[in-house]
Amino acid sequence: MTSSEVFSVEQDGHVATLWLDSPERRNAMGPDFWNDLPVIVDELSEDDEVRAIVLAAKGPHFTVGLDLKTMGGAATGGGGSRSQASRGMRFVKEVSRLQRSITAVADCPKPVVAAIHGYCIGGGVDLISACDVRLASADAKFSIRETKIAIVADVGTLQRLPSIIGKGHVAELAYTGKDIDAERARQIGLVNDVFPDADGVLKGAREMAAEIAANSPIAVQGTKHVLKACENRSVEEGLDYVGVWNAGMMQSNDLIEAMTAFMEKRPPVFKGE
């Protein structure tokens, strides 16, 4: 696994925990974050022993978002004698790079469960919006903070969050930049469940990931693929798509194991074959 100053990885069975691991900086998202995230996620994606991923954070907060001290230049496209057009092109190139870092999480073929505690601000919401499931501790605070610093959120929140919580809630949170607590986040569907504290949400996320990992990885990853593929299709098109998918992917050894285990009245042991 790639060495990182801001991430660490633990593995227990088929579940990997990807830690945001710069607690002294409240897991602010600086250059190492954006460089290392897609590399590590790609490595976990390619590891057949990993079937589900928990995204968690060390320290008192999940993340306070973009590290403005180290990333402030990205917001302007650089200075000097460059023209407005040149600065604009540099800005678009840099933002595209940051977007690809977050998209690596959304594109991960393995389910990603976010365990959120403390602050989850700005870029943190971009990050959790790219996860499959979000869980929170009771002390979690969420904010699409960008309008409060005079910018438009541009790394995924405005594109992914409407399908998670609905346009009205996104508009309220994005226009106001307000903080919401974990209970409000649960009410609007941003998180699936709320746990008493950071230890509790980590435990809950790992238990959910273990439950996912106990199923056939071929079926789980196929389900994630089909869910994503059907997002912009009609119901009829989605039904056609999954029919073709299963025609090519259903005949697995895991399916035989599932049927055999049912007949033998025992839990199946899936190998992803």
KATA-V457372 format. One record per residue. N is the residue number from 1. SS is DSSP state (~ for helix, > for strand, _ for the rest). Layout:
BEGIN
n=(N N)
ss=(SS SS)
END
This chain:
BEGIN
n=(1 2 3 4 5 6 7 8 9 10 11 12 13 14 15 16 17 18 19 20 21 22 23 24 25 26 27 28 29 30 31 32 33 34 35 36 37 38 39 40 41 42 43 44 45 46 47 48 49 50 51 52 53 54 55 56 57 58 59 60 61 62 63 64 65 66 67 68 69 70 71 72 73 74 75 76 77 78 79 80 81 82 83 84 85 86 87 88 89 90 91 92 93 94 95 96 97 98 99 100 101 102 103 104 105 106 107 108 109 110 111 112 113 114 115 116 117 118 119 120 121 122 123 124 125 126 127 128 129 130 131 132 133 134 135 136 137 138 139 140 141 142 143 144 145 146 147 148 149 150 151 152 153 154 155 156 157 158 159 160 161 162 163 164 165 166 167 168 169 170 171 172 173 174 175 176 177 178 179 180 181 182 183 184 185 186 187 188 189 190 191 192 193 194 195 196 197 198 199 200 201 202 203 204 205 206 207 208 209 210 211 212 213 214 215 216 217 218 219 220 221 222 223 224 225 226 227 228 229 230 231 232 233 234 235 236 237 238 239 240 241 242 243 244 245 246 247 248 249 250 251 252 253 254 255 256 257 258 259 260 261 262 263 264 265 266 267 268 269 270 271 272 273)
ss=(_ _ _ _ _ _ > > > > > > _ _ > > > > > > _ _ ~ ~ ~ _ _ _ > _ ~ ~ ~ ~ ~ ~ ~ ~ ~ ~ ~ ~ ~ ~ ~ ~ _ _ _ _ _ > > > > > > _ _ _ _ _ > _ _ > _ ~ ~ ~ ~ ~ ~ ~ ~ _ _ _ _ _ _ _ _ ~ ~ ~ ~ ~ ~ ~ ~ ~ ~ ~ ~ ~ ~ ~ ~ ~ ~ ~ ~ ~ ~ ~ ~ _ _ _ > > > > > > _ _ > > > _ ~ ~ ~ ~ ~ ~ ~ _ _ _ > > > > > _ _ _ > > > _ _ ~ ~ ~ ~ _ _ _ _ _ _ _ ~ ~ ~ ~ _ ~ ~ ~ ~ _ ~ ~ ~ ~ ~ ~ ~ ~ ~ ~ _ _ > > > ~ ~ ~ ~ ~ ~ ~ _ _ _ _ > > > _ _ ~ ~ ~ ~ ~ ~ ~ ~ ~ ~ ~ ~ ~ ~ ~ ~ _ _ _ ~ ~ ~ ~ ~ ~ ~ ~ ~ ~ ~ ~ ~ _ _ _ _ _ ~ ~ ~ ~ ~ ~ ~ ~ ~ ~ ~ ~ ~ ~ ~ _ _ _ ~ ~ ~ ~ ~ ~ ~ ~ ~ ~ ~ ~ _ _ _ _ _ _ _ _ _)
END
